Amino acid sequence: MVKYWVKKLLWIVFAIGLLAVAVNMFMAPHNIAAGGLTGLAIILESWAGIDRAIVVYVGNGIVIVCAFIFLGKEVGINTMIGAGLLPVAIDIVPRIDLVEDRMLAMIVGSVIFGIAVSVMYKNKASSGGTAVPPLILKKYVGLKPSVGMFVTDGIVVLLSLAVFDTDSFLFAVLSIFITMMVMGYIENGLTKRKEIKIISPQHEAILDDIVKVLGKSVTILQTKGSFSGQETPMLMLLIDASDYRTLIEIVDKYDKTAFLVTTVVTDVHGRGFTYGSGSV
C-alpha cells in the first residue's frame, strides 16, 4: 500500500511540474488563458494585478471541498495534494518567455498541459480548478473528461475576450482544442494495434508463416458463409502497426484473393499484451 501511494504521489508531482512549466513558460508570457483555474489566474493577474498563485490557492480551496463531496475520499485526497502543490509549483518554476513565437508557444504549452492533466486523471487526481468538474461530469453523466474539460474551459476562454485582444482569445480556443486532442489520444491508448481477420483456403500456410515470421499467436474461428453454407476457418490476430505490411506480404504470398479485414485497435488488455505471453 505504501508503494502504491508513493508511486501515485510521484506521478502527481510530475504532472504538477508539467502544468507549472506550461503556464509560466508558454501560456502566461503570451496572455493565452486557455481555460482552467490557471487561465482564470492569468486573466485576473492582467486585469486586477492579483498574483496568479494566490488565485489558484483560493480557487483550489473551493475545489477540494467539492472533490471530497462528489468524488470520494481517494480523489479528494489526491486533489488536495495536487491543488496544494500547483500554486507552489507556479511560484517555484521560473516565469520566463521560453519561446518567442506565439503560435509555437501555444502549441507546445497545450501539448504539455494535455499530457499533465491526463496523467492526473489516470491517477484519479487533479490539480484542482476546472479539472475537477470534468471528473464529476464523468462520474454522474458519463461524459469523457476531455469533453467535460472543453466545456468548463470554454467559459474561462470567453472571459479572456473581455480582458485580452481577439488574437489572445483565438489562441486560447486553439489551445483548448489541442489539449483536448492530446488528452483524447492518451485516454484511448498510446499504442495503436491492428486487429486482422483472414479467410482463405490457404489458411494453414498463412498461419504457419505468421507464427514463424512475426512470432504472433493466432486464434482460429469457424465461420459459415450465408450463401455457400460452407464452413471455413478464419484467422484472427492482433499485431503492431509496424508489422502490418509484413503480414500483407505473407497473405499475398499464398493467396492474393484472400478476404482480409483490418480494424484499428486503440487499447488492448489481457494475456500476451498486459499480463505476459500467451495466445490471443
C-alpha positions, 0 to 999 in steps of 0.5 A, a space after each residue: 500500500 505504501 508503494 502504491 501511494 508513493 508511486 501515485 504521489 510521484 506521478 502527481 508531482 510530475 504532472 504538477 511540474 508539467 502544468 507549472 512549466 506550461 503556464 509560466 513558460 508558454 501560456 502566461 508570457 503570451 496572455 493565452 488563458 486557455 481555460 482552467 483555474 490557471 487561465 482564470 489566474 492569468 486573466 485576473 493577474 492582467 486585469 486586477 494585478 492579483 498574483 496568479 498563485 494566490 488565485 489558484 490557492 483560493 480557487 483550489 480551496 473551493 475545489 477540494 471541498 467539492 472533490 471530497 463531496 462528489 468524488 470520494 475520499 481517494 480523489 479528494 485526497 489526491 486533489 488536495 495534494 495536487 491543488 496544494 502543490 500547483 500554486 507552489 509549483 507556479 511560484 517555484 518554476 521560473 516565469 520566463 518567455 521560453 519561446 518567442 513565437 506565439 503560435 509555437 508557444 501555444 502549441 507546445 504549452 497545450 501539448 504539455 498541459 494535455 499530457 499533465 492533466 491526463 496523467 492526473 486523471 489516470 491517477 484519479 487526481 487533479 490539480 484542482 480548478 476546472 479539472 475537477 468538474 470534468 471528473 464529476 461530469 464523468 462520474 454522474 453523466 458519463 461524459 469523457 473528461 476531455 469533453 467535460 474539460 472543453 466545456 468548463 474551459 470554454 467559459 474561462 476562454 470567453 472571459 479572456 475576450 473581455 480582458 485580452 485582444 481577439 488574437 489572445 482569445 483565438 489562441 486560447 480556443 486553439 489551445 483548448 482544442 489541442 489539449 483536448 486532442 492530446 488528452 483524447 489520444 492518451 485516454 484511448 491508448 498510446 499504442 495503436 494495434 491492428 486487429 486482422 481477420 483472414 479467410 482463405 483456403 490457404 489458411 494453414 500456410 498463412 498461419 504457419 508463416 505468421 507464427 514463424 515470421 512475426 512470432 504472433 499467436 493466432 486464434 482460429 474461428 469457424 465461420 459459415 458463409 450465408 450463401 455457400 453454407 460452407 464452413 471455413 476457418 478464419 484467422 484472427 490476430 492482433 499485431 503492431 502497426 509496424 508489422 502490418 505490411 509484413 503480414 500483407 506480404 505473407 497473405 499475398 504470398 499464398 493467396 492474393 484473393 484472400 478476404 482480409 479485414 483490418 480494424 484499428 485497435 486503440 487499447 488492448 488488455 489481457 494475456 500476451 499484451 498486459 499480463 505476459 505471453 500467451 495466445 490471443 
